Amino acid sequence: MGAKHHIIVYDTTKGFSSFVKKHFGKTYPIAACTSKKKFSAAQFKSYTICFFIVNDISDLLNLVRLNTLEIPVVVGTASHILDSKIDFVKNERMFALDFSQSKEALLLQLQHYLQVL
């Protein structure tokens, strides 16, 4: 069975992108965008799904720039303040990632999104 998705992970702290590569890298092709300075929404067009981690306001602004893309974006943040702001920019192609859960539960949530999106 071939990989259904081509994943891109936006994560400027690199911890989550390493986590995704470790657990899904043998099954799916995965790229990472870890630089705010090099961010361009156009670079996301060739992927089928995006995992997007919001660490600060500049990440939130980059998330807004992805609103025009047609790919699903799974969004997460460890900050409760940013979490409420994400709700204001979400659209029908954006889905929440719950960082309050265990790593095992987070993996199950990621697997679910990879199966249904």
Beta strands, then each sheet from edge to edge (+ up, - down):
strand 1: 7-10
strand 2: 30-33
strand 3: 49-53
strand 4: 73-76
strand 5: 94-97
sheet 1: 2+ 1+ 3+ 4+ 5+
end
